[in-house]
Amino acid sequence: MSTALAAGTTEHALHALIETAVSGLNEIILGKETQVRLCLACLLARGHLLIEDIPGVGKTTLAHALARTLGLSYQRIQFTSDLLPADIIGVSVFEADTGQFRFHRGPVFAQLVLADEVNRATPKAQSALLEAMEEHQVTADGQTYPLTEPFFVIATQNPVYQVGTFPLPESQLDRFLMRIELGYPAPALERQLLLGRDRRDLLASLAAAISPQQLLRLQAEVPNVHASDALLDYVQAVARHTRQAQEFEVGLSPRAVISLLRAAQAWAYMHGHGGVLPEDVQAVLPAVVGHRLAPRDSARFRGATDVGEFVLAAVPVP
């Protein structure tokens, strides 16, 4: 590890902080450790997360718990059909006492923003997130306003077959580093939910395990995780297969391939690996590529996870 972390916190201590964060989140979101780790890996890789599932399985709770665990300022934006871009980024208001317009910042000016049910808003409102997600800044009335770092967007999405949804365009989907599903809990864990404390009470008592400053230092370390030539060959082989396979309309873009590598580096870093292993790529690949690949025959795949598993099975590990 580089000397950037040497002052104040050792490598071992930082990995202990990550595990403490995972443990705290697992007490709130029962039986979803893989999804919790993918969520943290997405954040360490400086990406944004899309969670697609039916209402009521814990999507909002996960976002709120993550903000508390990492000590991040948190805002929730409820996306509806009448939501306007100004409701997201803010608006300039004329103040009579000064005779000037003053920009009132919208809820996007938080370190963790939950875009709840993002596909219930119109494409115009959805696109208001694009600049913020990609550039970490907002432009209004010709002025540019930087967002506070770290900046992380978690968007929840209802299945497109539900009433009142507007499918996200490909350009918006590509802004999300990962897409995950939570699914129903196992029966034994659901019984714990029935008998245990209210999740809102548990959230209120959840302590921060990592500070925003430590998180920024962790993010800075992820690109330094070594990826060998053989590992890069494997990543490129995955990309090449998606571009040549008849099962998909289009293959992975160069940006998607970079995203896959960054996510694998974050996963490797979280688990204390000295360099990126093929297993790290395999662990994150379904979440990274599933929402970026459009099958020609959608009936062949049950969802994005099936798409990722199909690619993994088709590309041998070198």
C-alpha positions in Angstrom: 0.0 0.0 0.0 1.2 3.5 -0.7 2.5 5.9 1.9 -0.7 8.0 1.5 -2.3 5.8 4.2 0.8 5.6 6.4 0.0 8.7 8.4 -2.5 7.8 11.2 -4.0 4.5 10.0 -2.3 1.3 9.1 -3.3 -1.0 6.2 -4.5 -3.6 8.7 -6.6 -1.0 10.6 -8.2 0.2 7.4 -9.2 -3.3 6.4 -10.6 -3.7 9.9 -12.7 -0.6 9.3 -14.1 -2.1 6.1 -15.1 -5.3 7.9 -16.7 -3.3 10.7 -18.7 -1.4 8.2 -19.8 -4.7 6.5 -20.7 -6.2 9.9 -22.8 -3.1 10.8 -24.7 -3.2 7.5 -25.3 -6.9 7.8 -27.2 -6.3 11.0 -29.6 -4.0 9.2 -29.9 -5.9 5.9 -30.1 -9.5 6.8 -28.7 -12.3 4.6 -27.4 -10.0 1.9 -23.6 -9.9 2.6 -22.7 -10.3 -1.1 -24.8 -7.3 -2.1 -23.5 -5.3 0.8 -19.9 -5.9 -0.2 -20.7 -5.1 -3.9 -22.2 -1.8 -2.7 -19.1 -0.9 -0.7 -16.9 -2.0 -3.7 -18.9 0.3 -6.0 -18.3 3.2 -3.6 -14.6 2.5 -3.2 -14.3 2.4 -7.0 -15.9 5.9 -7.2 -18.9 4.5 -9.0 -22.7 4.8 -8.6 -25.1 2.0 -7.8 -28.5 1.0 -9.3 -30.7 -1.3 -7.2 -33.6 -2.9 -9.1 -36.2 -4.8 -7.2 -39.8 -4.8 -6.1 -40.8 -2.3 -3.4 -40.3 -3.4 0.2 -37.2 -5.5 0.1 -34.8 -3.0 1.8 -33.4 -0.8 -1.0 -34.0 2.5 0.8 -32.9 1.0 4.1 -29.6 -0.1 2.6 -28.9 3.3 1.2 -29.7 5.0 4.6 -27.6 2.4 6.5 -24.7 3.0 4.2 -24.8 6.7 4.7 -24.8 6.3 8.5 -22.0 3.6 8.5 -19.8 5.9 6.5 -20.7 9.2 8.2 -21.9 10.7 5.0 -24.5 13.5 4.6 -27.6 12.0 3.1 -30.5 13.2 1.0 -33.4 11.2 -0.5 -35.1 12.3 -3.6 -38.4 10.7 -4.4 -38.7 10.5 -8.2 -42.3 11.0 -9.4 -43.8 11.9 -12.8 -44.0 15.6 -11.9 -40.5 15.9 -10.6 -38.5 18.8 -12.3 -34.8 19.1 -12.8 -34.8 22.1 -10.4 -36.2 19.9 -7.7 -32.9 17.9 -7.9 -30.1 20.4 -8.6 -31.7 23.5 -7.1 -33.0 26.9 -8.3 -32.0 30.5 -8.4 -34.3 32.7 -6.4 -34.5 36.5 -6.6 -34.0 38.2 -3.2 -35.6 41.6 -3.0 -33.4 42.8 -0.1 -30.2 42.4 -2.2 -31.6 42.8 -5.6 -29.8 39.7 -6.8 -30.5 36.1 -7.6 -29.1 33.5 -5.1 -28.8 29.8 -5.9 -30.6 27.6 -3.5 -28.9 24.2 -3.6 -31.1 21.1 -4.2 -30.9 17.7 -2.5 -28.2 16.5 -4.9 -25.7 18.5 -2.8 -25.1 15.7 -0.4 -22.4 13.0 -0.1 -24.8 10.1 -0.6 -27.9 10.8 -2.6 -30.7 8.3 -2.9 -32.7 8.6 -6.1 -35.7 6.6 -5.0 -37.7 5.0 -7.8 -35.7 6.8 -10.4 -37.6 5.3 -13.3 -40.9 6.8 -12.1 -39.7 10.2 -13.3 -39.7 11.5 -16.8 -36.5 11.3 -18.9 -36.0 15.1 -18.5 -35.8 14.7 -14.7 -33.7 11.6 -14.9 -31.1 13.4 -17.1 -30.7 16.1 -14.4 -28.6 13.5 -12.5 -26.2 12.9 -15.5 -23.8 15.8 -15.0 -23.7 15.4 -11.2 -23.0 11.6 -11.5 -20.3 12.0 -14.2 -18.7 15.3 -13.4 -19.4 15.6 -9.7 -20.7 19.1 -10.3 -23.9 21.0 -11.1 -24.3 23.9 -13.6 -27.1 26.3 -13.1 -27.6 29.7 -14.8 -24.1 29.5 -16.2 -22.4 28.9 -12.9 -20.7 25.6 -11.9 -21.0 24.3 -8.4 -18.8 21.4 -7.2 -20.4 18.7 -5.2 -19.0 17.6 -1.8 -16.6 14.6 -2.0 -17.1 11.7 -1.6 -20.2 11.8 -3.8 -22.2 8.6 -4.3 -25.6 8.1 -6.0 -27.7 5.1 -5.2 -30.7 4.9 -7.4 -33.5 2.4 -6.9 -35.6 1.2 -9.8 -38.8 -0.7 -9.9 -39.3 -3.5 -12.5 -40.3 -2.0 -15.8 -43.5 -4.1 -15.9 -44.9 -2.1 -13.0 -47.3 0.7 -13.7 -46.0 4.2 -14.2 -42.3 3.5 -15.0 -40.1 5.1 -17.6 -37.2 2.8 -18.6 -33.8 4.4 -18.1 -32.0 5.2 -21.4 -28.7 3.4 -22.1 -26.7 6.6 -21.5 -28.1 6.9 -18.0 -27.7 3.2 -17.2 -24.0 3.4 -18.2 -23.5 6.0 -15.5 -24.0 3.3 -12.9 -21.0 1.3 -12.2 -23.0 -1.6 -10.8 -26.6 -2.9 -10.7 -27.7 -5.3 -8.0 -30.9 -6.9 -6.7 -31.7 -7.7 -3.1 -34.5 -10.2 -3.5 -36.7 -11.8 -0.8 -35.1 -12.9 2.5 -34.7 -16.5 3.4 -37.6 -17.8 5.6 -35.4 -17.9 8.8 -34.2 -14.4 8.2 -37.7 -13.1 7.5 -38.7 -14.6 10.8 -35.9 -12.5 12.4 -37.4 -9.4 10.8 -40.8 -10.3 12.2 -39.5 -10.8 15.7 -36.7 -8.3 15.8 -36.5 -4.6 16.4 -37.8 -2.2 13.8 -35.2 -1.4 11.1 -35.7 2.3 11.7 -34.7 1.9 15.4 -31.6 -0.1 14.4 -30.7 2.6 11.9 -30.9 5.3 14.5 -28.4 3.4 16.7 -26.0 2.6 13.9 -22.6 4.2 14.4 -20.2 5.4 11.7 -17.4 2.9 11.1 -15.5 4.9 8.5 -15.2 8.7 8.3 -15.6 10.5 5.0 -11.8 11.4 5.1 -10.9 7.8 5.5 -13.2 6.8 2.7 -11.5 9.3 0.4 -8.1 7.8 1.3 -9.4 4.3 0.6 -10.8 5.4 -2.8 -7.4 6.8 -3.7 -5.8 3.5 -3.1 -8.1 1.4 -5.3 -6.4 2.3 -8.7 -3.0 1.3 -7.2 -4.1 -2.3 -6.8 -1.9 -4.2 -9.3 -3.4 -5.8 -12.3 -1.1 -8.2 -14.2 -0.9 -8.5 -17.9 -2.6 -11.9 -17.7 -5.4 -10.3 -15.7 -5.8 -7.6 -18.3 -5.9 -10.2 -21.0 -8.8 -11.9 -19.2 -10.7 -8.6 -18.9 -10.2 -7.8 -22.6 -11.2 -11.4 -23.5 -14.5 -10.8 -21.6 -15.0 -7.5 -23.6 -14.2 -9.1 -26.9 -16.6 -12.0 -26.3 -19.5 -9.6 -25.6 -18.7 -7.7 -28.8 -18.6 -10.8 -30.9 -21.4 -12.9 -29.3 -24.6 -13.1 -31.3 -26.6 -13.0 -28.0 -26.2 -9.3 -27.5 -27.1 -6.2 -29.5 -23.9 -4.4 -28.7 -20.9 -5.4 -26.6 -19.1 -3.6 -23.7 -17.8 -0.2 -24.4 -14.3 0.9 -23.4 -15.8 2.8 -20.4 -17.6 -0.4 -19.3 -14.3 -2.3 -19.5 -12.5 0.3 -17.4 -15.4 0.1 -14.9 -15.0 -3.7 -14.7 -11.3 -3.3 -13.9 -11.9 -0.6 -11.3 -14.6 -2.7 -9.6 -12.4 -5.7 -9.5 -9.6 -3.6 -8.0 -11.9 -2.4 -5.3 -13.1 -6.0 -4.6 -9.5 -7.1 -4.4 -8.6 -4.2 -2.1 -11.5 -4.9 0.2 -10.4 -8.5 0.6 -6.7 -7.8 1.1 -5.5 -9.3 -2.1 -2.0 -8.2 -3.2 -3.3 -7.8 -6.8 -6.4 -8.4 -8.8 -7.2 -12.1 -9.2 -9.6 -13.6 -11.8 -11.9 -14.4 -8.9 -12.2 -10.7 -8.2 -13.3 -10.0 -11.7 -15.8 -12.9 -11.6 -17.2 -11.6 -8.3 -18.1 -8.2 -9.7 -18.7 -9.0 -13.3 -22.5 -9.8 -13.2 -23.2 -6.5 -11.3 -21.0 -4.5 -13.7 -22.0 -5.8 -17.1 -25.6 -7.1 -16.6 -27.3 -3.7 -17.2 -25.0 -2.8 -20.0 -25.7 -5.8 -22.3 -29.0 -5.9 -24.1 -29.9 -9.5 -25.1 -31.3 -10.1 -28.6 -33.6 -12.7 -27.1 -34.7 -11.4 -23.7 -36.6 -14.6 -23.0 -33.3 -16.5 -22.8 -32.1 -14.6 -19.7 -34.1 -14.1 -16.5 -32.3 -10.9 -15.7 -29.0 -9.1 -15.5 -27.5 -11.7 -13.2 -28.1 -14.4 -15.8 -26.4 -12.2 -18.5 -23.3 -11.9 -16.3 -23.2 -15.6 -15.5 -23.5 -16.4 -19.2 -20.5 -14.3 -20.0 -18.5 -15.8 -17.2 -19.2 -19.3 -18.4 -18.3 -18.4 -22.0 -14.8 -16.9 -21.3 -12.2 -19.3 -19.9 -9.8 -18.0 -17.2 -6.3 -17.8 -18.6 
